[in-house]
Amino acid sequence: MQEDVYGDGLKAYQKGEKNATFVVESDLAETDEWPVSTFFRAYAEMPEVEQMALQRATGKVLDVGAGAGSHSLWLQMRHLDVTAIDISEGAVDVMRERGVQHPLLADYFCFEEGGYDTMLMLMNGVGIVGRLNRLSSFFLQAKKILKKGGRILLDSSDIRYMYEEEDGSMMIDLNGDYYGEMEYTFGFKGAKGKTFEWVFVDFDTLADCAKLHGFSCEKIYEDDHFLYLAELRNEA
């Protein structure tokens, strides 16, 4: 059975290891360390983009890739009906311990329940698509999950700046894979998880694909490092 390294880190923090740290490797950036506490932030500690998204959530909410459940917990305090899903069994255990009311072990692409008003995908939640050629599948699934008029609130980044040379030119192979596609590996206490695909989608590409599938797409916010918040509405 594949180790749930991500879930193990969350559980360790929940049990009191407040200095717990993930070691994160990728095929594009240098190995980095991420404090596990990042996934347990209170609303006041969250970046502005996440706060804005949470403020816009309404009705019946599906929190996709909910992790430790911090976003779901805040929405519950506002008396919203929230279902939180994650593919990590450890994450679901932690959410349950923290008081998330409806935590489910589920893969977004296999999720069968519909009737949601808001779908929340924060901390670059759209990254679960993995590869750009699966973005259409993402929208087809969203159609099944959302009511007509239902919304997706997601943040992502245009990471072309990571390819910028000193002279300002971009070293992007236009004939190669999409530049936002990456591979990540999480490590915790010497254990390594399975390498997984992740994608950062630039806003224009997201908006074009959304339109093809009957979604409007509005950029709500963008910071100086090309991180943006998008609101997509199921119009068809």
C-alpha positions in Angstrom: 0.0 0.0 0.0 1.3 3.4 -0.9 2.3 5.5 2.1 0.2 8.5 2.9 3.1 10.8 3.6 1.0 14.0 3.3 -1.6 12.6 5.7 1.1 11.4 8.1 2.5 15.0 8.3 -1.0 16.4 9.0 -1.6 13.8 11.7 1.7 14.5 13.4 0.9 18.2 13.6 -2.6 17.5 14.9 -1.0 15.3 17.6 1.2 18.2 18.8 4.3 18.2 16.6 4.0 21.9 15.8 7.4 22.1 14.1 6.5 19.3 11.7 7.9 20.0 8.2 7.3 18.5 4.7 10.3 18.2 2.3 9.0 19.0 -1.1 10.8 18.1 -4.3 9.8 19.1 -7.8 11.2 18.8 -11.3 11.3 22.6 -11.8 12.3 24.2 -8.5 14.9 23.4 -5.8 13.9 21.1 -2.9 12.0 23.1 -0.3 10.7 22.7 3.2 7.0 23.5 3.9 5.9 23.9 7.5 2.9 21.6 8.1 1.4 24.5 10.1 0.6 26.1 6.7 -2.3 23.7 6.3 -3.7 24.6 9.8 -3.9 28.4 9.4 -6.8 30.3 11.0 -8.6 32.7 8.8 -6.6 35.7 10.0 -3.4 33.9 9.0 -4.5 33.0 5.5 -3.3 35.0 2.5 -5.7 37.6 1.0 -6.6 35.5 -2.0 -8.0 32.7 0.3 -9.9 35.1 2.5 -11.5 36.7 -0.6 -12.5 33.3 -1.9 -14.0 32.2 1.4 -16.0 35.4 1.7 -17.6 34.7 -1.7 -18.7 31.2 -1.0 -22.4 30.7 -0.6 -25.0 27.9 -0.3 -24.0 24.3 -0.4 -20.2 24.1 -0.7 -17.8 21.4 -1.9 -14.2 21.9 -0.6 -12.0 20.0 -3.0 -8.6 18.9 -1.8 -9.6 20.1 1.7 -6.4 19.0 3.4 -6.6 19.7 7.2 -10.0 21.4 6.7 -9.1 24.9 7.7 -11.3 26.5 4.9 -14.2 24.2 5.7 -14.1 25.0 9.4 -14.3 28.7 8.7 -17.3 28.2 6.4 -19.0 26.1 8.9 -18.7 28.9 11.4 -20.7 31.0 8.9 -23.3 28.2 9.0 -22.7 27.0 5.4 -23.3 23.4 4.5 -19.9 22.1 3.6 -18.6 18.8 2.3 -14.8 18.4 2.4 -13.1 15.8 0.1 -9.5 14.7 -0.1 -7.7 11.7 -1.5 -5.5 11.4 1.7 -6.9 9.1 4.3 -4.8 10.9 7.0 -6.2 14.3 5.9 -9.7 13.0 6.3 -8.9 11.7 9.8 -7.5 15.0 10.8 -10.5 16.9 9.4 -12.8 14.7 11.4 -10.8 15.3 14.6 -10.9 19.0 14.0 -14.6 19.1 13.7 -15.3 19.2 10.0 -18.8 18.0 9.7 -18.8 16.2 6.4 -15.2 14.9 5.5 -15.0 12.3 2.8 -12.2 10.2 1.3 -12.9 10.9 -2.4 -11.3 11.6 -5.7 -12.8 14.7 -7.4 -12.9 13.0 -10.8 -15.0 10.1 -9.3 -17.2 12.2 -7.0 -20.9 11.5 -7.8 -22.8 13.9 -5.6 -24.3 17.0 -7.2 -26.4 20.0 -6.4 -23.6 22.2 -5.1 -23.8 26.0 -5.2 -20.0 26.6 -4.7 -17.0 24.5 -5.4 -13.8 25.7 -3.6 -10.4 24.8 -4.9 -7.8 26.8 -2.9 -4.0 26.7 -2.5 -3.8 26.1 -6.3 -6.5 23.4 -6.0 -6.9 23.2 -9.7 -3.5 21.6 -9.7 -5.2 18.2 -9.2 -5.9 18.3 -12.9 -2.2 17.2 -13.3 -1.8 17.9 -17.0 -3.4 20.6 -19.1 -5.0 18.1 -21.4 -7.2 17.0 -18.4 -8.7 20.5 -18.0 -11.7 19.7 -20.1 -12.4 16.6 -17.9 -12.2 18.9 -14.9 -15.0 21.1 -16.4 -17.1 18.1 -17.4 -17.0 16.9 -13.9 -17.8 20.3 -12.5 -21.0 20.3 -14.6 -22.1 17.2 -12.7 -21.3 18.7 -9.3 -22.7 22.2 -9.6 -26.2 23.5 -10.0 -26.9 25.8 -12.9 -25.5 29.2 -11.8 -23.2 27.4 -9.4 -19.7 28.8 -9.1 -16.1 27.5 -8.8 -13.7 29.6 -6.7 -10.1 28.7 -7.5 -6.7 30.3 -7.3 -3.7 29.5 -9.4 -0.6 31.2 -10.8 1.0 32.0 -14.1 4.5 30.5 -13.5 6.1 31.7 -16.7 8.3 34.0 -14.6 10.2 30.9 -13.4 11.5 30.6 -17.0 12.7 34.2 -17.2 16.3 34.9 -18.2 18.4 37.8 -16.9 17.7 39.7 -20.1 13.9 39.4 -19.7 13.5 36.7 -22.3 11.5 33.5 -21.6 13.1 30.1 -22.0 9.9 28.3 -22.8 9.7 25.5 -25.4 6.6 26.2 -27.3 6.7 22.8 -28.9 7.1 21.0 -25.6 4.7 20.3 -22.7 2.7 23.2 -21.2 5.1 25.2 -19.0 2.8 25.1 -16.0 3.0 21.3 -15.7 5.2 20.0 -12.8 5.9 16.9 -10.8 6.0 16.9 -7.0 7.1 14.5 -4.3 6.3 15.0 -0.6 8.6 13.7 2.1 8.1 13.5 5.9 10.4 12.1 8.5 12.5 10.4 5.8 9.6 8.7 4.1 8.8 9.7 0.5 5.4 9.7 -1.1 4.6 8.8 -4.7 5.5 11.4 -7.2 2.4 13.1 -8.6 1.6 15.5 -11.4 0.5 19.0 -10.7 -0.4 22.0 -13.0 -0.4 25.8 -12.6 -2.9 27.2 -15.2 -2.5 30.8 -16.5 -5.7 32.8 -16.4 -6.2 33.1 -20.2 -5.9 29.4 -20.7 -8.3 28.7 -17.9 -10.8 31.2 -19.3 -10.7 29.8 -22.8 -11.3 26.3 -21.7 -14.1 27.4 -19.3 -15.9 29.2 -22.2 -15.8 26.0 -24.3 -17.6 24.2 -21.5 -20.3 26.8 -20.7 -18.6 28.6 -17.8 -18.0 32.3 -17.5 -14.7 33.2 -16.0 -13.8 36.4 -14.1 -10.5 37.3 -12.5 -11.3 38.6 -9.0 -7.8 39.3 -7.8 -4.2 39.1 -8.9 -1.0 39.9 -6.9 2.4 41.0 -8.0 3.6 37.4 -8.4 0.9 36.4 -10.9 -1.2 34.6 -8.3 -4.9 35.1 -9.1 -8.3 34.3 -7.9 -10.9 33.3 -10.5 -14.7 32.9 -10.2 -16.2 30.6 -12.8 -20.0 30.3 -13.2 -21.9 27.4 -14.7 -24.0 29.2 -17.2 -25.3 26.4 -19.4 
